[in-house]
Amino acid sequence: MQEALGPELGADAVAAAGEVAQPAPAVRRPILLAIGGIIVLLVIGYIVAPPFPPGGHPGEPISFPLDAINANFELPAPHAIIDLDPSAPPSHDIVTFDLTISSTLLTGWLIMAIIVVLAVLLSRGVQVMPSRAQNALEYVYEGLANFATSLGGPPARRYVPIFTALFLFILFSNWSGLVPFVGRVPQLRAPTSDLNVTIGLALFSFGLFHVEGVRRLGARGYLGKFFSLRAFREEGLMGGVIALFVGTIEFMLEFVKPVTLAMRLFGNIYGGEVALGVITALTIAVIPVAMLSLEVLLNFMQALIFSVLTLMFTLIATEGHGEEHAERPHDAVEAMPKGAVAPAHG
């Protein structure tokens, strides 16, 4: 660079590039202070409240590292806070149909209450000249709405409220497991670390895109996407049989979608919490800070993946047979010549 720009200009450019590549001191200092504070708190917590063997009592000697790992390892089944059916003991299976108020269910209710209260407080007194609270609310909602429409086009606008609600609830549920006391007390646990909750979310998504498909296309039109008899007329007997076979496979794959949605979300959140707890017990400070930052990002991505897949599955379900090749309005706009010049004929 110095040879191309000359000795003086090249030296200035190299120095400027080095300054840009390094984080500003005003930003670097709070980050380092935050990391140092987290490390200090982890060390103090380990000294004040050291781990004890599972089933034991505080103060008992532990066998490191086995007891430290077991003390931070949580089973997939959530803790039952209130048993609504005292005739039978609560089940400890990973998927249960017991009438209980579990720790994940209670935490999910608290998260929903927090989201509703924040939405009411931030949207109260909406004005033409927005306040800081209104600006924050509009920034989040408009950002998610623009992202949804950029993926699904104009048809995605009607599903923006559902997309936003799903994303925020799953995001706060994922992040709740990173709060120090959540998952460490029996009454609180991240909702999405419970397979029962993720199955419920997946079944909601499953019902949404099938109900919307039937409502948009009608029962006959929606089922015709999978079991079409048109191929028998257009491609003969063999072509019709092949099309019917492929459609049957596609219809069966629809029932795989909620399974993948539920297991992906549960596996990532539960596995991340267990790994974070075990590594915190083994290394006390330094590595958990870096892993906590990684978990924040991964939890955000898992909430985004679930809500995006729900949106796209819904749009696919409402799309009629053969519409995927139709020209959309924004495609037509992009195809128009620039400068108001009519296209050449012939």
Buried (B, 14 or more C-beta within 10 A) or exposed (E): EEEEEEEEEBEEBEEEEEEEEEEEEEEEEEEEEEBEEBBEEBEEBBEEEBBBBEEEEEEEEBEEEEBBBBBBEBEBBBBBBEBEEEEEEBEEEBEBEBEBEBBBBBBBEBBBEEBEEBBEEBEEEEEEEBEEBBEEBBEBBEEBBEBBBEEBBEBBEEBBEBBBBBBBBBBBBBBBBBEEEBBBEEEBBBBBBBBBBBBBBBEBBBEBBBEBBBEBBEEEEBBBBBEBEEBBEEEEEEEBEEBBEEBEEEEEEBEEBBEEBBBBBBBBBBEBBBBBBBBBBBEBBEEBBEBBEEBEEBBBEBBBBBBBBBBBBBBEBBBBEEEEEEEEEEEEEEEEEEEEEEEEEE
